[in-house]
C-alpha cells in the first residue's frame, strides 16, 4: 500500500547551483547527498517534512555524472525540471507485483538500491499518464540531519 509521496525527482545540470536556489528561495536544507554510480547521478535530498508513517517527503535533485546515464539523456531531451514522482511503500516488492498485475509495466525485475539505501523500482511512464513513477521502501526511519544515520555517502 502506497503511504506517501516519498520524493519528487528534479533533473538539473548543476547540483550545487540548484541546491543554492532551493535553499535561498524556500529555506530547504540538504538532508543527504550521494553519488549513485549505478544510476549515473550525483544527488541531494532536501527534506520537506515528516509524514504520518514515520517517513519523510523530499525533493531529490539529480545531476548526471555520465553522459550515458538516463538522467543525462532526459536532460538533453527535456532540459531541467521534474523527472519523476516517487511513492513510499512498506513493501516495494509486493506493491510492484500488485501494480504489475493491473497492467502497468514495472521497469526492474528486482528492486534496486536507491537513495539512502532504500529499495526502489520504476513504473513505465507510458502506463502512468506520462509520469515516470518510482516506488520506494526506505531502509530505516529517516532521522534528522544531525544524526549519524544522515551522514553523506
TIPA-51087 format. One record per residue: residue in three letters; x, y, z of N, C-alpha, C in turn. Coordinates in steps of 0.2 Angstrom, whole numbers. Atoms other than C-alpha are relative to their C-alpha. Example, Ala and Ser with C-alpha at 12.3 -4.5 7.8 and 13.67 -1.06 7.14 Angstrom:
<roros>
<"ALA" <4 -6 0> <62 -22 39> <4 6 0>> <"SER" <-4 -6 -1> <68 -5 36> <-4 5 3>> 
</roros>
This chain:
<roros>
<"UNK" <4 -6 0> <0 0 0> <4 6 0>> <"UNK" <-4 -6 0> <7 17 -5> <-2 4 6>> <"UNK" <2 -4 -6> <8 28 10> <2 7 0>> <"UNK" <-1 -7 0> <15 45 5> <4 1 -7>> <"UNK" <-4 -2 5> <24 55 -8> <7 0 3>> <"UNK" <-7 0 -3> <42 50 -4> <4 6 -3>> <"UNK" <-4 -5 3> <50 62 -16> <-2 2 -7>> <"UNK" <1 -2 7> <49 72 -32> <7 1 -3>> <"UNK" <-7 -1 3> <65 70 -43> <0 5 -5>> <"UNK" <-1 -5 5> <71 85 -52> <7 0 -3>> <"UNK" <-6 0 4> <84 84 -65> <3 7 -1>> <"UNK" <-3 -7 1> <97 98 -66> <7 -1 -3>> <"UNK" <-7 0 3> <113 102 -75> <6 2 6>> <"UNK" <-5 -2 -5> <122 110 -59> <-3 -1 7>> <"UNK" <3 1 -7> <118 102 -42> <1 5 5>> <"UNK" <-2 -5 -5> <127 115 -32> <-5 6 -1>> <"UNK" <4 -6 1> <118 129 -40> <-7 -1 1>> <"UNK" <7 1 -2> <101 121 -39> <-1 -1 7>> <"UNK" <1 0 -7> <103 117 -21> <0 7 3>> <"UNK" <0 -7 -2> <108 135 -18> <-7 4 -1>> <"UNK" <6 -3 2> <92 140 -27> <-6 -2 5>> <"UNK" <5 3 -4> <81 129 -16> <1 3 7>> <"UNK" <-2 -3 -7> <90 135 0> <-2 7 0>> <"UNK" <1 -8 0> <89 154 -4> <-8 1 -1>> <"UNK" <7 -1 2> <71 153 -11> <-5 -2 5>> <"UNK" <5 3 -4> <62 141 0> <3 -2 7>> <"UNK" <-3 2 -6> <74 138 15> <1 -7 1>> <"UNK" <-1 7 0> <76 120 11> <7 -2 1>> <"UNK" <-7 2 -1> <92 112 18> <1 -7 -3>> <"UNK" <-2 6 3> <101 97 11> <0 -5 6>> <"UNK" <1 5 -5> <97 81 22> <5 -5 -2>> <"UNK" <-4 5 2> <108 69 12> <3 1 -7>> <"UNK" <-3 0 7> <120 68 -3> <3 -6 -1>> <"UNK" <-3 6 2> <127 54 -13> <1 0 -7>> <"UNK" <-1 1 7> <134 48 -29> <-3 -7 -1>> <"UNK" <2 7 1> <124 33 -36> <3 -2 -7>> <"UNK" <-4 2 6> <136 25 -49> <-5 -4 -4>> <"UNK" <4 4 4> <123 13 -55> <-5 4 -4>> <"UNK" <5 -5 4> <111 27 -60> <4 5 -3>> <"UNK" <-4 -5 3> <125 38 -65> <-2 7 2>> <"UNK" <2 -7 -3> <119 53 -54> <4 2 6>> <"UNK" <-2 -3 -7> <125 64 -40> <-6 3 2>> <"UNK" <7 -3 -3> <110 69 -29> <1 3 6>> <"UNK" <1 -3 -6> <105 79 -15> <-8 -1 2>> <"UNK" <7 1 -3> <89 75 -4> <-1 6 4>> <"UNK" <2 -6 -4> <81 91 3> <-7 -2 3>> <"UNK" <6 2 -4> <69 86 17> <-5 5 0>> <"UNK" <6 -5 0> <52 95 16> <-4 -1 6>> <"UNK" <4 1 -6> <43 87 30> <0 -8 2>> <"UNK" <1 7 -3> <40 71 41> <-7 -2 -2>> <"UNK" <6 3 2> <25 60 37> <-3 -4 6>> <"UNK" <3 4 -5> <12 50 47> <3 -7 1>> <"UNK" <-2 6 0> <20 34 43> <8 -1 2>> <"UNK" <-7 0 -2> <37 39 50> <5 2 -5>> <"UNK" <-5 -2 6> <45 43 33> <0 7 0>> <"UNK" <0 -7 1> <48 60 26> <-2 1 -8>> <"UNK" <0 -2 7> <45 69 10> <6 4 -2>> <"UNK" <-6 -4 3> <59 76 -1> <0 3 -7>> <"UNK" <-2 -2 7> <65 85 -16> <6 -4 -1>> <"UNK" <-6 4 2> <78 74 -25> <3 4 -6>> <"UNK" <-3 -4 5> <89 85 -35> <6 -5 -3>> <"UNK" <-5 5 4> <99 74 -49> <4 4 -5>> <"UNK" <-5 -2 5> <114 79 -58> <4 -6 -3>> <"UNK" <-3 6 3> <121 66 -71> <8 1 1>> <"UNK" <-7 0 -1> <139 61 -68> <3 -4 -7>> <"UNK" <-2 4 6> <140 51 -85> <-5 2 -6>> <"UNK" <5 -2 5> <133 56 -102> <-4 -5 -2>> <"UNK" <4 5 2> <126 39 -105> <-6 -2 6>> <"UNK" <5 1 -5> <115 40 -89> <-7 2 -2>> <"UNK" <7 -1 2> <96 40 -90> <-2 8 1>> <"UNK" <2 -7 -1> <95 57 -82> <4 5 -5>> <"UNK" <-3 -5 5> <108 65 -94> <-3 0 -6>> <"UNK" <4 1 6> <98 58 -109> <-6 4 1>> <"UNK" <7 -3 -1> <82 65 -101> <2 8 0>> <"UNK" <-2 -7 0> <91 82 -98> <1 3 -7>> <"UNK" <-2 -2 7> <97 83 -116> <-7 1 -4>> <"UNK" <6 -1 3> <79 80 -122> <-5 5 2>> <"UNK" <5 -4 -3> <69 90 -110> <2 6 4>> <"UNK" <-2 -6 -5> <80 102 -100> <-2 -2 7>> <"UNK" <1 1 -7> <79 104 -82> <-7 0 2>> <"UNK" <7 0 -3> <63 100 -72> <-1 -6 3>> <"UNK" <2 6 -4> <53 87 -64> <1 -6 -4>> <"UNK" <-2 6 3> <60 70 -69> <-5 -6 2>> <"UNK" <4 6 -3> <49 58 -58> <-3 2 6>> <"UNK" <4 0 -7> <37 56 -43> <1 -7 3>> <"UNK" <-1 6 -4> <41 43 -30> <-5 -1 6>> <"UNK" <5 2 -5> <28 35 -19> <3 -5 5>> <"UNK" <-2 5 -5> <33 27 -2> <-4 -6 1>> <"UNK" <4 6 -1> <28 10 2> <4 -5 5>> <"UNK" <-3 5 -5> <32 -3 16> <3 -6 -3>> <"UNK" <-3 6 4> <35 -17 3> <0 2 -7>> <"UNK" <-1 -1 7> <41 -12 -14> <-1 -6 -4>> <"UNK" <1 6 4> <41 -30 -20> <-7 -1 -1>> <"UNK" <7 2 1> <23 -33 -16> <-4 5 -4>> <"UNK" <4 -5 4> <16 -16 -22> <2 0 -7>> <"UNK" <-2 1 7> <26 -18 -38> <-3 -5 -4>> <"UNK" <4 6 3> <19 -35 -41> <-7 1 -1>> <"UNK" <8 -2 0> <1 -29 -37> <-1 5 -6>> <"UNK" <1 -5 5> <3 -14 -49> <1 -3 -7>> <"UNK" <-2 3 6> <11 -25 -62> <-6 -4 -3>> <"UNK" <6 4 1> <-4 -37 -61> <-6 4 -3>> <"UNK" <5 -4 3> <-15 -22 -66> <2 3 -7>> <"UNK" <-2 -2 7> <-6 -20 -82> <5 6 -1>> <"UNK" <-5 -5 1> <7 -7 -78> <7 -3 0>> <"UNK" <-7 3 1> <25 -11 -84> <4 2 6>> <"UNK" <-5 -2 -6> <37 -12 -69> <7 -1 -4>> <"UNK" <-6 -1 4> <54 -7 -76> <6 -5 2>> <"UNK" <-6 4 -2> <66 -18 -65> <-4 -7 2>> <"UNK" <3 7 -2> <63 -37 -62> <1 -1 7>> <"UNK" <-1 0 -7> <70 -35 -45> <2 7 3>> <"UNK" <-2 -6 -3> <71 -19 -34> <7 1 0>> <"UNK" <-7 -1 -1> <87 -10 -34> <2 5 6>> <"UNK" <-2 -5 -5> <97 1 -22> <-2 7 -2>> <"UNK" <1 -7 1> <91 19 -21> <3 4 5>> <"UNK" <-3 -4 -5> <95 34 -11> <-1 -2 7>> <"UNK" <0 1 -7> <99 32 7> <-1 -7 2>> <"UNK" <0 7 -1> <100 13 5> <-7 -3 -1>> <"UNK" <6 2 1> <82 12 0> <-1 -5 -5>> <"UNK" <2 4 5> <74 -1 -11> <-5 3 -5>> <"UNK" <4 -3 4> <67 5 -27> <-2 -4 -7>> <"UNK" <1 2 7> <59 1 -44> <-4 6 -3>> <"UNK" <3 -6 4> <51 12 -58> <-6 -3 -4>> <"UNK" <6 2 4> <34 11 -67> <1 4 -7>> <"UNK" <-1 -3 7> <34 14 -86> <-5 6 0>> <"UNK" <4 -6 0> <28 32 -89> <-6 0 -5>> <"UNK" <5 1 5> <18 27 -104> <-6 -4 3>> <"UNK" <6 3 -4> <7 17 -92> <-3 4 6>> <"UNK" <2 -5 -6> <6 31 -79> <-1 7 -3>> <"UNK" <2 -6 3> <-1 45 -90> <6 5 -1>> <"UNK" <-5 -4 2> <16 51 -95> <5 2 6>> <"UNK" <-4 -2 -6> <24 52 -77> <4 -7 1>> <"UNK" <-4 5 -3> <39 41 -73> <-1 0 7>> <"UNK" <2 1 -7> <34 34 -56> <5 -5 3>> <"UNK" <-5 4 -4> <46 27 -43> <-4 -3 6>> <"UNK" <2 3 -6> <41 15 -29> <6 -1 5>> <"UNK" <-6 0 -5> <52 17 -13> <-2 -3 7>> <"UNK" <1 2 -7> <54 7 3> <7 2 3>> <"UNK" <-5 -3 -4> <65 16 15> <4 -5 4>> <"UNK" <-4 5 -4> <80 7 23> <-2 0 7>> <"UNK" <1 -1 -7> <76 14 40> <-4 6 1>> <"UNK" <3 -7 -1> <66 28 48> <5 5 -1>> <"UNK" <-5 -5 2> <73 44 42> <1 4 7>> <"UNK" <-2 -3 -6> <82 54 55> <2 7 -2>> <"UNK" <-2 -7 1> <87 72 57> <7 1 -3>> <"UNK" <-6 -1 3> <102 79 48> <6 -1 4>> <"UNK" <-5 0 -5> <112 80 64> <2 -7 2>> <"UNK" <-1 7 -2> <111 61 67> <5 -4 -4>> <"UNK" <-5 4 4> <125 48 61> <-4 -3 -6>> <"UNK" <3 3 6> <112 40 50> <-1 4 -6>> <"UNK" <1 -4 6> <111 55 39> <6 2 -3>> <"UNK" <-6 -2 3> <129 56 35> <0 -1 -7>> <"UNK" <0 0 7> <133 59 17> <4 -6 -2>> <"UNK" <-4 6 3> <140 44 7> <5 2 -5>> 
</roros>
